Amino acid sequence: MSTGFYPGSFDPVTNGHVDIFRRAASLFDRLVIGIGVHHGKKPVFSVEEKTKMLETELKMISKTENIDFDIVTFDGLVVDAAKAEGAGFLVRGLRNTEDFTYEMQMSGMNGEMMPDVQTIFLPASPGVQHIASSLVRQIASMDGNVQPFVPGHVVDMLREKFAG
Ligand code: ADP
């Protein structure tokens, strides 16, 4: 059984993440989504809220894809979290040259620390290439329209979060 581990902040889940979930679903028997918890960095959404967003999306994808999804949190090294889940593959999305430069370096160092966990890069699909959680947060905080960038239920959660 092949297991992929897809780590991220998911603050919030965007259409770009969902695109990666869908495409990774066709590659593995099991995909584990790892919510990274950084001490000292306070996210907009709690782990519980992120889990709710992820569950809603993954339930939808499970209807058409034959894959098991799991959601975990981790606060240490990505390679340790992947290993703990029995994952042989790390999944990362690439949007642009900044992602590429950073992710190449990370994959090199992760590969040295844990040679039996391979990194797989999925290029962002054209329709979602420009989407970043950080910009979604910024737009939502200024009462902008985030509907083109995130699933509908996430639009509602952002609205609630930034209301008033
Ligand atoms: P962000 O970088 O937007 O804050 P994350 O830290 O949650 O998001 O990113 C987790 C992973 O998802 C990374 O590999 C990142 O490159 C990928 N990713 C994020 N947004 C997109 C997108 N629009 N298209 C493809 N991959 C993406």
Residues whose N, C-alpha, C, O or C-beta is under 5 A from the ligand:
A	BS01	ADP	P7 G8 S9 F10 D11 G16 H17 V91 R92 G93 L94 D99 A124 V128 Q129 I131 A132 S133 S134
